[in-house]
């Protein structure tokens, strides 16, 4: 009996994230320093500079998919069922900390009656609008109703930006939502001069003004606008558009490049981990893309990596997006709406001939990056341990 009482007093928590990366690892490691038992449920895990604490247990579920929306949803659903079973059995005595991948997972707490918290960086069902789902759709309405229940019941609710907080506040009191910015997974970075950049040397880009988009190239990324700007600036031989990544739109990108004869565009796959900081630092302007219908519920994490290497930001997002708010706050680039292709192209041409302004943007990005470091991971633990309102 005495052993049972000691066992009950143990602090246990399990983190759920189908796509676990450095953000999850940094947060989990903070909790591992204070909790008796910490576990992670993941589909895939990507370790960069910091490894998962050796004391952390883990369980694997099906990996997420980037092939198509249908396959992505199927794998989300399968992972959610697997997660529910693990929470019901193996981790039945653990508090739960849900990340928003898979987006169905936290719905398990409609049934599981124990302390749980949620970190939302994609808000569902709101994000279903990107797939053309109306807010009158039965699935949308049921999911929204579940949010009204679960967000009020949650022990802690976190998100990563003020616009997202405002979006989530229709489900729960505004002051219950804690905003903690994300951070870069790159360490020991800074501005890398072109002459010292191995990525520049490898691809023979030393004499080029580089506009770079690096990341997923899918339905939520309006890459077409960037290609239209490339079309307008085709006569400027020094300007090159570098598109690095993968996703459902890659073939469409290659088709547009061929159709328009965009000899100023270069498409590359994702770079290996030891080359990422150099590929990002190669850009004179680092591009962020967010479609209008998800701009208030999505913050691409690549912006933190770009700031860490001191890259000026060129974003294509709506006026009311979190990304535009960040650029205005730090003054480290410019934002354009997707219909303003002419303005976008004009800005690119201006920046090509304005090294002084580019340097100011670089320095401002680097200064802003100091607010987005792994020290933010500790704030999740601090809020978790703080007295509940």
BADOZA-689660 format. One record per atom (N, C-alpha, C): residue number from 0; x negated, y negated, z negated. Coordinates in steps of 0.1 Angstrom, whole numbers. Each point is the difference from the previous one (the first is absolute). Last residue first. Layout:
N
   num      c1      c2      c3
   NUM       X       Y       Z
...
END
This chain:
389
   num      c1      c2      c3
   388      52    -299     127
   388       9     -11      -2
   388      14       6      -3
   387     -48      24     -11
   387      11      -1      10
   387      10     -11      -4
   386     -55       3     -11
   386      14       2      -6
   386      10      -2      11
   385     -47      17      17
   385       5     -12      -6
   385      14       3      -6
   384     -27      30      27
   384      -2       2     -14
   384       6     -12      -8
   383       1       1      48
   383       6      13      -4
   383       0       1     -15
   382     -23     -36      20
   382      15      -2       1
   382       7      13      -5
   381     -46       3       4
   381       3     -10     -10
   381      15      -2      -1
   380     -17      28      34
   380       0       7     -13
   380       3     -10     -11
   379      -3     -17      43
   379      11      10       0
   379       0       7     -14
   378     -35     -29      10
   378      12      -8      -4
   378      12      10       0
   377     -44      14      14
   377       2       0     -14
   377      13      -7      -4
   376     -14       0      45
   376       5      13      -4
   376       3       1     -15
   375     -22     -38      22
   375      15       0       0
   375       6      13      -5
   374     -47      -5       9
   374       4      -5     -13
   374      15       0      -2
   373     -22       8      42
   373       5      12      -7
   373       3      -4     -15
   372       4     -40      35
   372     -11      10      -3
   372       6      11      -8
   371      14     -48      20
   371       5      13       5
   371     -11      11      -1
   370      -6     -47      -9
   370      12       2      -7
   370       6      14       3
   369     -39     -16      22
   369      -3       1     -15
   369      12       2      -8
   368       1     -10      47
   368      -2      14      -3
   368      -3       3     -14
   367       3     -45      19
   367      13       6      -3
   367      -2      15      -5
   366     -38     -23      16
   366       4      -5     -13
   366      13       6      -4
   365     -15      10      43
   365      -9       6     -10
   365       4      -4     -14
   364      22     -21      36
   364       4      15      -2
   364      -8       6     -10
   363     -11     -44      10
   363      12       1      -7
   363       5      14      -2
   362     -38      -8      27
   362      -3      -2     -15
   362      13       0      -8
   361       4       5      47
   361      -7      11      -6
   361      -3      -2     -15
   360      20     -35      24
   360      10      11      -2
   360      -7      12      -6
   359     -27     -36      12
   359       8      -4     -11
   359      10      11      -3
   358     -26       5      38
   358      -8       2     -12
   358       8      -4     -13
   357      19      -8      42
   357      -1      15      -2
   357      -8       3     -13
   356       2     -44      16
   356      13       4      -6
   356       0      14      -3
   355     -38     -16      21
   355       1      -6     -13
   355      13       4      -7
   354      -9      13      46
   354      -7       8     -10
   354       1      -6     -14
   353      26      -5      46
   353       0      -7     -13
   353      -7       8     -10
   352      13      13      46
   352      -9     -12       1
   352      -1      -8     -13
   351      27      39       3
   351     -12       4       7
   351     -10     -11       1
   350      43      -7     -17
   350      -9       6     -10
   350     -13       4       7
   349      35     -16      27
   349      -5     -11      -8
   349     -11       5     -10
   348      24      31      27
   348      -9      -8       8
   348      -7     -11      -8
   347      34      25     -21
   347     -12       9       3
   347     -10      -8       8
   346      41     -21      -7
   346      -7       0     -12
   346     -13       9       1
   345      31      -2      36
   345      -7     -13      -2
   345      -9       0     -12
   344      28      38       8
   344     -12       0       9
   344      -7     -13      -1
   343      39       3     -26
   343     -10      10      -4
   343     -12       0       8
   342      37     -26      13
   342      -7      -6     -12
   342     -11       9      -5
   341      27      17      35
   341      -8     -11       5
   341      -8      -7     -12
   340      32      34     -10
   340     -12       6       6
   340     -10     -11       5
   339      43       5     -31
   339      -9     -12       3
   339     -13       5       6
   338      36      28     -17
   338       4      -6      13
   338      -9     -11       4
   337      -4      24     -42
   337      -4       9      12
   337       4      -6      13
   336     -16     -30     -42
   336      11       9       2
   336      -2       7      14
   335     -41     -17     -32
   335       9      -4      12
   335      11      10       0
   334     -43     -20     -35
   334      11       9       3
   334       8      -5      12
   333     -54      -6     -22
   333      12      -6       6
   333      10      11       2
   332     -45      -9     -35
   332       3       4      13
   332      13      -6       5
   331     -18      -4     -45
   331     -11       8       6
   331       3       5      14
   330      23     -25     -41
   330      -6      -8      11
   330     -11       7       8
   329      30      12     -40
   329     -15       1       0
   329      -6      -8      11
   328      48       2      -6
   328      -6      -2     -14
   328     -15      -1       1
   327      24      10      39
   327       2     -14      -4
   327      -6      -3     -13
   326       0      44      15
   326      -9      -8       8
   326       1     -14      -3
   325      29      30     -21
   325     -14       2      -5
   325      -9      -9       8
   324      45       1      13
   324      -1      -6     -13
   324     -15       0      -5
   323      12      25      38
   323      -1     -14       3
   323      -2      -9     -13
   322       7      47      -5
   322     -13      -3       6
   322      -2     -15       3
   321      42      16     -15
   321     -10      -1     -11
   321     -14      -3       6
   320      44     -16      28
   320      -7      12      -4
   320     -10      -2     -12
   319      31     -30      28
   319       3       3     -13
   319      -7      13      -6
   318      -5     -17      46
   318      -3     -11      -9
   318       2       4     -15
   317     -11      40      35
   317      10     -11      -2
   317      -4     -10     -10
   316     -39      26      26
   316      11       4      -9
   316      10     -12       0
   315     -51      12      17
   315      12      -1       8
   315      12       6      -8
   314     -54     -21     -11
   314      12       9      -2
   314      11      -3       9
   313     -55      -6     -11
   313       9      -4      10
   313      12      10      -1
   312     -46     -15     -33
   312      12       7       3
   312       9      -6      11
   311     -56       3     -16
   311      11      -8       2
   311      12       8       5
   310     -40      22     -30
   310       5      -2      14
   310      12     -10       0
   309     -32      21     -36
   309       0     -14       4
   309       5      -3      14
   308      -1      42     -26
   308     -12      -2       9
   308       0     -14       5
   307      35      12     -29
   307     -12       5      -7
   307     -13      -2       9
   306      44      -9      17
   306      -5     -11      -9
   306     -13       4      -7
   305      22      33      27
   305      -5     -11       8
   305      -6     -12      -8
   304      21      37     -22
   304     -13       3       5
   304      -6     -11       9
   303      43      -6     -17
   303      -9       0     -11
   303     -14       4       5
   302      37       2      30
   302      -4     -14      -3
   302     -10      -1     -11
   301      20      42      13
   301     -12      -4       7
   301      -4     -14      -2
   300      41      22     -16
   300     -11       0      -9
   300     -13      -4       7
   299      52     -14      12
   299     -11       9       4
   299     -12      -2      -8
   298      51      -8     -13
   298     -12      -7       0
   298     -11       9       5
   297      58      -3      -1
   297     -12       7       3
   297     -12     -10       0
   296      48     -10      -4
   296      -1      12      -9
   296     -13       8       3
   295      16     -40      23
   295       2      -3     -14
   295      -1      12      -9
   294      -5       2      48
   294     -10      -9      -5
   294       2      -3     -15
   293      23      29      34
   293      -5       6     -12
   293     -10     -10      -7
   292      25     -10      41
   292      10       7      -8
   292      -6       7     -12
   291     -27     -24      34
   291       9      -9      -7
   291       9       8     -10
   290     -49      19      11
   290      12      -2       8
   290      10      -8      -9
   289     -55      -1      -3
   289      12       5      -7
   289      13      -4       8
   288     -60       0       2
   288      13       0       7
   288      11       6      -9
   287     -54     -23       0
   287      11       6      -8
   287      13       0       8
   286     -57      -8      12
   286      14      -1       3
   286       9       9     -10
   285     -51     -28       2
   285       6      13      -3
   285      15      -1       0
   284     -44     -27      23
   284      13      -2      -5
   284       6      14      -3
   283     -44      -1      11
   283       1     -15      -2
   283      14      -4      -5
   282     -24      51      -6
   282      10      -9       6
   282      -3     -15      -3
   281     -26      38     -16
   281      -3      -4      13
   281       9     -10       6
   280       5      23     -43
   280      -8     -12       0
   280      -4      -5      13
   279      24      41      -4
   279       8     -11      -4
   279      -8     -14       0
   278     -24      40       9
   278      10      -3      11
   278       9     -11      -4
   277     -31      14     -32
   277      -6      -7      11
   277       9      -2      12
   276      15      23     -39
   276      -3     -14      -3
   276      -7      -7      11
   275      10      46       7
   275      12      -8      -1
   275      -3     -15      -3
   274     -29      41       4
   274      -1     -10      10
   274      12     -10      -2
   273      -7      40     -26
   273     -13      -7      -1
   273      -1     -12      10
   272      38      30       0
   272       0      -8     -13
   272     -13      -8      -1
   271      17      12      50
   271      -3       8     -13
   271      -2      -9     -11
   270      34     -15      39
   270     -14       1      -3
   270      -3       8     -12
   269      43       0      37
   269      -4      -4     -13
   269     -15       3      -2
   268       9      -5      50
   268       7       7     -11
   268      -4      -5     -13
   267       3     -31      45
   267      -9      10      -7
   267       8       7     -10
   266       3     -37      46
   266       8       9     -10
   266     -10      10      -5
   265      -2     -51      26
   265      -7      13      -3
   265       7       7     -11
   264       6     -45      38
   264       5       8     -11
   264      -8      13      -1
   263      -3     -35      35
   263      -5      -6     -12
   263       5       8     -13
   262      13       9      46
   262     -14       4      -2
   262      -6      -6     -12
   261      49       9      20
   261      -6      -8     -11
   261     -14       6      -3
   260      39       7      34
   260     -14      -1       4
   260      -8      -8     -11
   259      48      14       1
   259      -4     -14       1
   259     -14      -2       4
   258      17      45      -5
   258      10      -7       9
   258      -4     -15       2
   257     -25      27     -30
   257      -2       5      14
   257       9      -8       9
   256       5      -7     -46
   256     -14      -5       4
   256      -2       3      15
   255      39      16     -20
   255       1     -14       3
   255     -14      -6       4
   254       3      46     -12
   254       7      -2      12
   254       1     -15       4
   253     -19      13     -41
   253      -9       4      11
   253       7      -3      14
   252      25      -6     -39
   252     -10     -10       0
   252      -9       3      12
   251      32      32     -10
   251       6     -12       6
   251     -10     -11       1
   250     -13      39     -21
   250       1       2      14
   250       7     -12       7
   249      -4      -2     -47
   249     -13       0       6
   249       1       2      15
   248      35       0     -36
   248      -1     -10      11
   248     -13       0       7
   247      12      28     -39
   247       9       3      11
   247      -1     -10      12
   246     -44       8     -32
   246      14      -2      -2
   246       9       2      13
   245     -54     -16     -20
   245       8      11       6
   245      14      -3      -3
   244     -50     -30       4
   244      10       7      -8
   244       6      11       7
   243     -25     -49      12
   243      -5      12      -6
   243      11       6      -8
   242     -12     -40      39
   242      11       7      -6
   242      -4      13      -5
   241     -20     -50      19
   241      -4      13      -4
   241      12       6      -8
   240     -12     -41      37
   240      11       5      -9
   240      -4      14      -3
   239     -30     -45      18
   239       4      15       2
   239      10       3     -11
   238     -26     -45      27
   238      10       5     -10
   238       3      14       3
   237     -30     -27      27
   237      -6       3     -13
   237       9       6     -10
   236      13     -14      45
   236      -8      12       0
   236      -6       4     -13
   235      44     -26      18
   235     -11      -3      -9
   235      -8      12      -3
   234      40       1      27
   234     -11      -7       7
   234     -12      -4      -9
   233      41      21     -17
   233      -8      10       8
   233     -12      -7       7
   232      39     -15     -31
   232     -14      -4      -1
   232     -10       9       8
   231      48       8      -1
   231      -1     -15       3
   231     -15      -4       0
   230      11      45     -11
   230       3      -3      14
   230      -2     -15       4
   229      -4      15     -45
   229     -12       4       8
   229       2      -3      14
   228      36      -8     -28
   228     -10     -10      -2
   228     -13       4       8
   227      34      31      -1
   227       4     -11       9
   227      -9     -11      -2
   226      -7      37     -27
   226      -3       3      13
   226       4     -11      10
   225      13      -3     -45
   225     -14      -2       1
   225      -5       3      14
   224      45       8     -10
   224      -3     -15       0
   224     -15      -2       2
   223      15      44      -5
   223       3      -5      14
   223      -3     -15       0
   222      -1      27     -40
   222     -13      -1       8
   222       2      -6      13
   221      26       6     -46
   221       4      -7      13
   221     -13      -2       8
   220      17      36     -39
   220     -12      -8       4
   220       2      -6      14
   219      27      34     -25
   219       0     -12      -8
   219     -10     -10       4
   218       5      43      21
   218      12      -7       2
   218       0     -13      -7
   217     -49      19       6
   217      13       6       1
   217      12      -9       1
   216     -54       6      -8
   216       6      -6      11
   216      13       7       3
   215     -39      -7     -43
   215      10       8       7
   215       6      -8      11
   214     -47     -18     -11
   214      10       6      -9
   214      10       9       8
   213     -31     -46      12
   213      -5      13      -5
   213      11       6      -9
   212     -12     -42      38
   212      11       6      -8
   212      -5      14      -3
   211     -27     -48      17
   211       1      15      -3
   211      13       3      -8
   210     -31     -36      33
   210      13       0      -6
   210       3      15      -3
   209     -48     -28      12
   209       8      12      -2
   209      13      -3      -7
   208     -41     -21      33
   208       9      -5     -10
   208      11      10      -2
   207     -52      10      20
   207      15      -1       1
   207       6      -7     -12
   206     -47      16      10
   206       3     -13       6
   206      15      -3       2
   205     -17      41     -20
   205      -8     -11      -7
   205       4     -14       6
   204      14      49       7
   204       9     -11      -1
   204      -6     -13      -5
   203     -10      52      10
   203      -6     -11       8
   203      10     -12       0
   202       2      43     -26
   202      10      -3      11
   202      -4     -12       9
   201     -28      15     -37
   201       4      12       6
   201       9      -2      12
   200     -14     -37     -28
   200     -11       6       9
   200       5      12       8
   199      29     -19     -32
   199      -2      -9      11
   199     -10       5      10
   198       5      24     -40
   198      12       2       9
   198      -1      -9      12
   197     -33      -4     -35
   197      -2      12       9
   197      12       3       9
   196     -18     -48     -21
   196      11       9      -1
   196      -1      12       9
   195     -28     -41      -7
   195      -3      10     -10
   195      11      11       0
   194       3     -39      27
   194     -13       5       4
   194      -4      12      -9
   193      40     -25      -9
   193       1       8      12
   193     -13       7       4
   192      11     -13     -52
   192      -3      -7      13
   192       0      10      12
   191      29       3     -46
   191     -11       7       7
   191      -3      -7      13
   190      27     -11     -50
   190      -2      -3      14
   190     -13       7       5
   189      22      24     -40
   189      -2     -14       2
   189      -2      -2      15
   188       2      43     -40
   188       1      -5      14
   188      -3     -15       0
   187       4      38     -36
   187     -13      -5       5
   187       0      -6      14
   186      40      31      -7
   186      -8      -7     -11
   186     -13      -4       6
   185      54      16      15
   185     -14      -2       4
   185      -7      -7     -11
   184      47       9       2
   184      -7      12      -3
   184     -15      -1       3
   183      38     -40     -14
   183      -8       7      11
   183      -6      12      -5
   182      47     -20     -20
   182     -14      -4       1
   182      -7       8      11
   181      52     -19     -22
   181      -8      12       3
   181     -15      -6       2
   180      38     -24     -32
   180      -5       1      13
   180      -9      12       2
   179      43      -8     -33
   179     -15       2      -1
   179      -5       2      14
   178      49     -13     -28
   178      -8      -2      12
   178     -15       2      -3
   177      49      17     -24
   177     -13      -6      -2
   177      -8       0      13
   176      54       0     -19
   176      -9       5      11
   176     -13      -7      -2
   175      39      -9     -27
   175      -4      14      -3
   175     -11       4      10
   174      23     -42       3
   174     -11       0     -10
   174      -4      14      -4
   173      37      -8      31
   173     -12      -5       5
   173     -12       1      -9
   172      43      34      -1
   172      -4     -14      -5
   172     -14      -4       5
   171      24      36      30
   171      -3      -1     -14
   171      -4     -14      -3
   170      14      12      44
   170       3      13      -7
   170      -2      -1     -15
   169      -9     -35      31
   169      14       2       2
   169       4      13      -7
   168     -45     -15       2
   168       8      -6     -11
   168      15       2       2
   167     -37      12      31
   167       4      10     -10
   167       9      -5     -10
   166     -19     -30      32
   166       8      10       7
   166       6      10     -10
   165     -30     -32     -16
   165      13      -6       3
   165       9      10       7
   164     -44      14      -8
   164       7      -1     -12
   164      14      -6       2
   163     -29       1      36
   163       5      13      -3
   163       8       0     -13
   162     -22     -39      12
   162      11       2       9
   162       6      14      -2
   161     -39     -11     -25
   161      12      -7      -5
   161      12       2      10
   160     -38      38      -7
   160       1     -13       5
   160      13      -7      -4
   159     -13      46     -10
   159     -13      -5       4
   159       0     -14       5
   158      28      33     -38
   158      -1      -2      14
   158     -12      -8       3
   157      27      32     -42
   157     -11      -8       5
   157       2      -2      15
   156      27      17     -49
   156       1      -1      15
   156     -11     -10       4
   155      13      34     -46
   155      -7     -12       6
   155       2       1      15
   154      28      27     -26
   154      -8      -5     -11
   154      -8     -13       5
   153      48      17      23
   153     -15       2       0
   153      -7      -7     -12
   152      48      -2      12
   152      -4      10      -9
   152     -15       1      -1
   151      21     -30      30
   151       4      -4     -13
   151      -5      10     -11
   150      -6      11      45
   150      -9     -12      -3
   150       3      -5     -14
   149      27      36      18
   149     -14       4      -4
   149      -9     -12      -4
   148      46      -7      15
   148       0       9     -12
   148     -15       1      -4
   147       8     -22      40
   147       7      -8     -11
   147      -1       7     -13
   146     -14      22      39
   146     -10     -10      -5
   146       6      -8     -11
   145      28      31      22
   145     -10       7      -9
   145     -10     -10      -6
   144      30     -16      32
   144       7       2     -13
   144      -9       7     -10
   143     -15      -6      44
   143       0     -13      -7
   143       7       2     -14
   142       0      37      29
   142     -13      -3      -5
   142      -1     -13      -8
   141      40      11      21
   141      -2       9     -11
   141     -14      -2      -6
   140      12     -25      38
   140       8      -4     -11
   140      -2       9     -12
   139     -22      11      41
   139      -5     -13      -5
   139       8      -4     -13
   138      15      37      24
   138     -12       3      -7
   138      -6     -12      -6
   137      40      -5      25
   137       2       7     -13
   137     -13       3      -7
   136       4     -44      32
   136      -1      15       2
   136       1       7     -13
   135      -1     -48       7
   135      13       6      -2
   135       0      15       2
   134     -38     -29       8
   134       3       1     -15
   134      14       5      -3
   133     -27      15      45
   133       8     -11      -5
   133       1       1     -15
   132     -40      18      34
   132      11       5      -9
   132       7     -12      -6
   131     -40       3      31
   131      14      -4       5
   131      11       5      -8
   130     -48       3      -8
   130       4      11       8
   130      14      -3       5
   129     -20     -31     -29
   129      -9       1      11
   129       4      11      10
   128      23      -6     -41
   128       4     -10      10
   128      -9       1      13
   127      -8      23     -42
   127       7       8      11
   127       5     -10      11
   126     -21     -15     -41
   126      -9       3      11
   126       7       8      11
   125      23      -9     -41
   125      -2     -12       8
   125      -8       2      13
   124      13      30     -40
   124       3       3      15
   124      -2     -12       9
   123     -36       3     -28
   123      11       7       6
   123      13      -1      -8
   122     -52     -25       5
   122      13       0      -7
   122      11       8       9
   121     -56      -2      -8
   121       9       1      10
   121      14       2      -6
   120     -34      -4     -28
   120      -6      -9       9
   120       7       1      14
   119       6      14     -57
   119       6      -2      14
   119      -8      -9       8
   118      -2      32     -47
   118      -7     -10       7
   118       5       0      15
   117      20      19     -51
   117       0       0      15
   117      -9     -12       5
   116      13      36     -47
   116      -3     -14       5
   116      -2       1      15
   115      23      31     -45
   115      -6      -1      13
   115      -2     -15       4
   114      17      38     -43
   114      -5     -13       4
   114      -7       1      14
   113      39      34      -7
   113     -12      -3      -8
   113      -6     -13       5
   112      38      35      17
   112       2     -10     -10
   112     -12      -1      -9
   111      15      17      52
   111     -10       2     -10
   111       1     -11     -11
   110      29      -3      38
   110       3      13      -7
   110     -10       2     -12
   109      -3     -38      28
   109      15       1      -2
   109       3      12      -8
   108     -44      -7      15
   108       3      -5     -13
   108      15      -3      -3
   107     -19      13      43
   107       0      11      -9
   107       4      -4     -14
   106      -9     -31      36
   106      14       4      -2
   106       2      13      -9
   105     -43     -18      15
   105       5      -5     -12
   105      15       2      -3
   104     -22      15      42
   104      -4       7     -12
   104       6      -6     -13
   103       4     -14      48
   103      11       7      -6
   103      -4       5     -14
   102     -30     -22      31
   102       9     -10      -6
   102      12       7      -7
   101     -51      20       2
   101      11      -1       9
   101      11      -9      -6
   100     -29     -22     -10
   100      -2      10      11
   100       0      14      -7
    99       2     -43     -24
    99      11       0       9
    99      -2       9      12
    98     -17       8     -52
    98      -4      -9      10
    98      11       1      11
    97       4      14     -54
    97       2       2      14
    97      -6     -12       8
    96      -5      25     -50
    96      -3     -12       7
    96       1       2      15
    95      16      26     -51
    95      -2       0      15
    95      -3     -15       5
    94      -6      35     -47
    94       7     -12       5
    94      -4      -1      15
    93       0      48     -24
    93      -8     -11       4
    93       9     -12       4
    92       9      48     -11
    92      -2      -8     -12
    92      -7     -13       3
    91      11      32      34
    91      12      -2      -7
    91      -1      -9     -12
    90     -28      19      40
    90      -2     -13      -7
    90      12      -4      -8
    89      -1      42      24
    89     -14      -2      -5
    89      -2     -12      -8
    88      46       7      15
    88      -6      11      -5
    88     -14      -3      -6
    87      29     -33      22
    87       9       8      -8
    87      -7      11      -8
    86     -23     -27      31
    86       4      -8     -12
    86       9       8      -9
    85     -13      20      40
    85     -11      -1      -8
    85       3      -8     -13
    84      33       4      33
    84      -2      13      -6
    84     -12      -1     -10
    83      10     -38      27
    83      10       2     -10
    83      -2      13      -8
    82     -28      -9      36
    82      -3      -9     -11
    82      10       3     -11
    81       8      21      41
    81     -12       6      -7
    81      -3      -8     -13
    80      33     -18      28
    80       5      12      -6
    80     -11       7      -8
    79     -12     -37      25
    79       8      -4     -11
    79       6      12      -7
    78     -25       6      40
    78      -9      -4     -12
    78       9      -3     -12
    77      23       8      40
    77      -6      13      -5
    77      -9      -3     -12
    76      19     -37      22
    76      10       7      -6
    76      -6      13      -7
    75     -28     -27      26
    75       4      -7     -12
    75      10       8      -8
    74     -11      15      42
    74     -11       3      -9
    74       2      -7     -13
    73      30      -8      35
    73       1      14      -4
    73     -10       3     -10
    72      -1     -43      19
    72      11       2      -9
    72       1      15      -5
    71     -32     -10      32
    71      -4      -7     -12
    71      11       2     -10
    70       7      16      43
    70      -9       9      -7
    70      -4      -7     -13
    69      27     -26      28
    69       7      12      -4
    69      -9      10      -8
    68     -19     -39      19
    68       9      -4     -11
    68       7      13      -5
    67     -47       8      22
    67      12      -6       4
    67       9      -3     -12
    66     -48      11      -4
    66       3       4      14
    66      13      -7       6
    65     -24       1     -45
    65       0     -12       8
    65       4       2      14
    64       7      26     -52
    64      -3       1      14
    64       1     -15       6
    63     -11      26     -52
    63       9      -8       8
    63      -5       0      15
    62      -8      42     -34
    62      -5     -13       4
    62      10      -8       8
    61      11      39     -39
    61      -2      -2      15
    61      -5     -14       3
    60     -12      15     -48
    60      12       2       7
    60      -3      -2      15
    59     -30      10     -50
    59       1      -4      14
    59      14       3       6
    58     -25     -12     -51
    58       8       9       8
    58       2      -5      14
    57     -35      -9     -48
    57       7      -4      12
    57       7      12       6
    56     -28     -25     -47
    56       5      12       7
    56       7      -4      13
    55     -41     -25     -29
    55      14      -1       6
    55       3      13       7
    54     -43     -12     -20
    54      10       5     -10
    54      14       1       6
    53     -39     -19      23
    53       0      15      -1
    53      10       6      -9
    52       6     -47      28
    52      -6       5     -13
    52       1      15      -1
    51      -3     -22      48
    51      10       2     -10
    51      -6       5     -12
    50     -29     -31      32
    50       6      13       0
    50      10       1     -11
    49     -21     -42      31
    49       2       5     -14
    49       8      13       1
    48     -13     -23      41
    48     -11      -3      -9
    48       1       7     -14
    47      33      18      32
    47      -9      -9       6
    47     -12      -1     -10
    46      42      37      12
    46      -9      -5     -10
    46     -10      -9       7
    45      51      22       9
    45     -12      -5       6
    45      -8      -8     -10
    44      42      41       5
    44      -8     -10      -9
    44     -12      -5       8
    43      53      25       7
    43     -14      -1       4
    43      -7     -11      -9
    42      41      15     -14
    42       0       8      13
    42     -14       0       5
    41      14      -5     -54
    41      -3      -6      13
    41       2       9      11
    40       4     -10     -57
    40       6       8      10
    40      -2      -7      14
    39     -26      -2     -52
    39       4      -6      13
    39       6      10       9
    38     -11      -9     -58
    38       0       8      12
    38       4      -8      12
    37     -18      -1     -56
    37       4      -7      12
    37       0       9      12
    36      -3      -1     -59
    36       1       8      13
    36       5      -9      11
    35     -10     -20     -41
    35      -6      13      -3
    35       0       9      12
    34      -3     -55       2
    34       9      11      -1
    34      -7      13      -3
    33     -24     -41       8
    33       8      -2     -12
    33       9      12      -2
    32     -30      -5      37
    32      -9      -4     -11
    32       8       0     -13
    31      20       9      43
    31      -7      12      -5
    31      -9      -4     -12
    30      24     -33      25
    30       8       7      -9
    30      -7      12      -6
    29     -23     -25      33
    29       3      -8     -12
    29       8       7     -10
    28      -7      22      41
    28     -12       0      -9
    28       1      -9     -12
    27      35       0      33
    27      -1      12      -7
    27     -12       1     -10
    26       3     -36      30
    26      10      -1     -10
    26       0      12      -9
    25     -29      -1      37
    25      -4     -10     -10
    25      10      -1     -11
    24      11      29      36
    24     -12       5      -8
    24      -4     -10     -10
    23      33     -13      31
    23       5      10     -10
    23     -11       5      -9
    22     -13     -28      35
    22       9      -8     -10
    22       5      10     -10
    21     -26      17      36
    21      -8      -6     -11
    21       8      -8     -10
    20      27      38      25
    20     -13      -7       4
    20      -6      -7     -11
    19      43      37      16
    19      -8      -6     -11
    19     -13      -5       6
    18      50      15      15
    18     -12      -4       7
    18      -9      -7     -10
    17      40      18     -16
    17      -3      10      10
    17     -13      -4       8
    16      14      -9     -52
    16      -3      -8      13
    16      -4      10      11
    15      13      -4     -57
    15       5       6      12
    15      -3      -9      12
    14     -17      11     -55
    14       1      -9      11
    14       4       7      13
    13       4      10     -57
    13      -3       5      14
    13       3     -10      10
    12     -12       5     -57
    12       7      -7      11
    12      -5       6      13
    11       0       4     -59
    11      -2       6      13
    11       7      -8      10
    10     -16       2     -55
    10       4      -9      10
    10      -4       6      14
     9      12      24     -50
     9     -10      -2      11
     9       6     -10      10
     8      24      19     -38
     8      -6     -13      -1
     8     -10      -3      10
     7      21      43      -3
     7      10     -10       3
     7      -6     -14       0
     6     -26      36     -15
     6       1       0      14
     6      10     -10       5
     5      -6       6     -46
     5     -12      -6       6
     5       1      -1      15
     4      33      24     -23
     4       2     -14      -3
     4     -12      -8       6
     3      -2      47       3
     3      11      -5       8
     3       2     -15      -1
     2     -30      23     -29
     2      -5      -1      13
     2      10      -6      10
     1      15      11     -43
     1      -9     -12      -1
     1      -6      -2      14
     0      26      38      -5
     0       8     -12       0
     0      -9     -13       0
END
